[in-house]
Amino acid sequence: MDDLGETARPTRAVQAVRAEAPSRPTRAGTLRERRAAVLSPSYRLFYSEPVELVAGRGAHLFDAQGRDFLDMYNNVPAIGHSHPGVARAVAAQAATLNTHTRYLTAGLVDYAEALLDTFPAELDRVTFACSGSEAVDLALRMARCATGRRGIIVSAHAYHGTTALAAAVSPSLGPDNPLGPEVVTVDPPDPAEAPGDFAARVAAAADRLEESGAGAACLLADSIFSSDGVRPGPVGALPAAAAQVRARGGLWVADEVQPGFGRTGAMWGFERHTGASRDAAGGAGISGAGASGVAGSGTVTGGAVARDGEPGEAGGADDVPDIAVLGKPMGNGMPISAVIHREALGREFGQRVRYFNTFGGSPVSIAAAQVVLATVLGEDLPGRAARLGERIARGMADTGAFSQVRYAGLFAGAQLDSAERAQAVVDALRARRVLISASGAGGDVLKVRPPLIVDDDDIDRFLTELDAALAEVGR
Ligand SMILES: Cc1ncc(COP(=O)(O)O)c(C=O)c1O
């Protein structure tokens, strides 16, 4: 045993496992204590005083005392918490048939057709999975297979998920989460920059990957750079950066898990940069944005509003991502995600590697997704997001508390000067029963991202409570 040497010595964690006698914790105490006694140490709770929820409806959540919390943060229940149409569709499908994608079922094909109709024609195939992480993972494997390259370029504080590969491209998980050896980070776009500045950083990263021998398989970018502190602009930054990667044999993978399904005022986040939307997206594309810039998107610095500029010529094939990854709001809480790609791009992967996801695209998840898509398009939720997002961003800027409010549709990032202040505002709002959170590399950006069906009364309440919270914390 001894001659196995130093490397064979168990780690401290393993020693602890061997040394500590197992004990079944008592099933007593507060809910918070019982939770801590049974859940893995990885779990975190929001807010210094966590919220215990028992119900949700629309943009509202309710605790056991029946108190109403305004949800200004959840992007998953995009068409509203406990949406009755989703609940009915899920219940009916669960009571009828729930299998997987290896049988012929009409709902799967109907939904795939309807979903692909919201994308530019080049994106003509879909693979279903259960979570954004799984879809990111698959997209990266496809990109590596199609390009024969290994390198992946991501933004400096990106988050792309929980699988080994998705975590390896998620620098926001911190220094103890090692990035993959072929992962290179670039600073995210800044609204004050020209679109070409981000592209130049991406080009330099791709060159580094080329020199290392890995080559650039893809630029993987959240189309609104949410975990980088919400960075929707400048318009044009993404396709310009993609052009640099493509010139070096790589692909553009658009992570639409956060901005997708209308949140940013366009059906898909990449459309804000490219004008590549389809008319079938319920007129939700940015092509009709008008002369003043992209509808419902811009940056407010001090009192001055800079609307995001116009995208370039609409619909050029170069403006369409090679792969788009969808998730979160897709099933309004049911676990469904997707990788959208060009047929040719997935051909080799499909022939060489079998992909089967037991629960991905199950009839019950598809039933939920059908209601979501029909609601987003039928009620023009992207248009609504553009209109209401403008109100939220301007209202937040009017408080005078933020150096900048960056926004696209119903996704706003309000810049404060420290993580402590941001957390204090988040907690003060929570005490006033309004739920938001903070984001960004410095944790100093308030992240506001309500369900898409939030209404004007909700926004009045949010702005009133924000004003009071800021007065309490100090502007
Ligand atoms: C941009 C982005 N990509 C991927 C993911 C992973 O999605 P999921 O949590 O469904 O696995 C997330 C989750 O927050 C995300 O924000």
The ligand as an ORCA input file, in Angstrom:
! r2SCAN-3c Opt
* xyz 0 1
  C     -27.257     31.628    -21.135
  C     -27.546     30.312    -20.488
  N     -27.231     29.183    -21.135
  C     -27.483     27.965    -20.603
  C     -28.062     27.841    -19.361
  C     -28.311     26.473    -18.759
  O     -29.661     26.179    -18.736
  P     -30.271     25.100    -17.708
  O     -30.194     25.668    -16.335
  O     -31.671     24.877    -18.200
  O     -29.460     23.858    -17.847
  C     -28.408     28.996    -18.645
  C     -29.036     28.903    -17.298
  O     -29.139     29.825    -16.541
  C     -28.135     30.267    -19.222
  O     -28.444     31.397    -18.574
*
